[in-house]
Amino acid sequence: MWETTDPDGRRVLLTQPRWRQIAEQHPELASSRDAILAAVALPEASRPGHEPNEEWFYARSVGPSGWVRVVVHYHESVGSITTAFPRRDLP
């Protein structure tokens, strides 16, 4: 398990099963685990997600696309990275 802190000071976790799922579904990100954690800690942009207690964090130049979106779900004051995937641009 890996851990970072979001800009609001909340703990955000990335579990081994979630990381494995991200790397399998998006092999272009398989070498970008640290960059994905950094996207949460120091995002270049963030947006509320579509679901309650969900937030999207963005970083540029991670993998082959222009951006990467990292989806975090929060339970109380702790977040969990549920997925990450490349994006050509911000939504």
C-alpha positions as CSV (number, residue, x, y, z in Angstrom):
1,M,0.0,0.0,0.0
2,W,1.1,3.5,-0.8
3,E,0.0,6.8,0.8
4,T,0.0,10.5,0.0
5,T,-1.8,13.6,1.3
6,D,-4.2,15.6,-0.8
7,P,-4.1,19.5,-0.8
8,D,-6.6,19.6,2.0
9,G,-4.3,17.5,4.2
10,R,-6.4,14.3,4.0
11,R,-4.7,10.9,3.8
12,V,-5.2,9.1,0.4
13,L,-4.3,5.5,0.0
14,L,-3.5,3.4,-3.1
15,T,-3.8,-0.3,-2.4
16,Q,-1.9,-3.0,-4.2
17,P,-5.1,-4.5,-5.8
18,R,-6.1,-1.0,-7.1
19,W,-2.7,-0.3,-8.4
20,R,-2.6,-3.7,-10.2
21,Q,-6.1,-3.0,-11.7
22,I,-4.9,0.5,-12.9
23,A,-1.7,-1.0,-14.5
24,E,-3.6,-3.8,-16.2
25,Q,-6.4,-1.6,-17.6
26,H,-4.0,1.2,-18.6
27,P,-0.6,-0.4,-19.3
28,E,0.7,3.0,-20.5
29,L,0.5,4.1,-16.8
30,A,2.2,1.0,-15.4
31,S,5.5,2.9,-14.7
32,S,3.7,6.0,-13.4
33,R,2.7,5.1,-9.8
34,D,4.7,7.9,-8.2
35,A,3.3,10.4,-10.7
36,I,-0.2,9.3,-9.9
37,L,0.4,9.8,-6.2
38,A,1.9,13.2,-6.9
39,A,-1.2,14.1,-9.0
40,V,-3.2,13.8,-5.8
41,A,-0.6,15.6,-3.6
42,L,0.0,18.5,-5.9
43,P,-2.6,18.5,-8.7
44,E,-2.5,20.8,-11.6
45,A,-6.3,20.8,-11.5
46,S,-9.1,19.2,-9.5
47,R,-12.8,18.8,-9.8
48,P,-15.6,17.3,-7.8
49,G,-16.5,13.8,-9.1
50,H,-19.9,12.6,-10.2
51,E,-20.5,10.6,-7.1
52,P,-20.8,11.9,-3.5
53,N,-17.4,12.0,-1.7
54,E,-15.6,11.7,-5.0
55,E,-12.9,14.0,-6.3
56,W,-10.9,14.0,-9.5
57,F,-7.2,15.1,-9.5
58,Y,-5.3,15.9,-12.7
59,A,-1.7,16.1,-13.7
60,R,-0.1,16.8,-17.1
61,S,2.4,14.7,-19.0
62,V,1.8,11.4,-17.2
63,G,1.9,8.6,-19.7
64,P,1.3,9.2,-23.4
65,S,-1.7,11.5,-23.1
66,G,-1.7,15.2,-22.2
67,W,-3.3,14.6,-18.8
68,V,-4.1,11.8,-16.3
69,R,-7.2,11.8,-14.1
70,V,-6.9,10.2,-10.7
71,V,-10.3,9.4,-9.0
72,V,-10.4,9.4,-5.2
73,H,-13.3,8.3,-3.0
74,Y,-13.4,9.6,0.5
75,H,-14.8,7.9,3.6
76,E,-14.7,10.2,6.6
77,S,-11.3,11.8,6.3
78,V,-9.4,9.1,4.4
79,G,-9.4,8.8,0.6
80,S,-8.8,5.8,-1.6
81,I,-7.6,6.0,-5.2
82,T,-10.1,3.9,-7.1
83,T,-8.8,4.4,-10.6
84,A,-6.5,6.5,-12.8
85,F,-6.6,6.9,-16.6
86,P,-5.2,9.1,-19.4
87,R,-7.1,12.1,-20.8
88,R,-6.3,14.1,-23.8
89,D,-7.4,17.3,-22.1
90,L,-9.4,18.6,-19.0
91,P,-13.1,17.9,-19.1
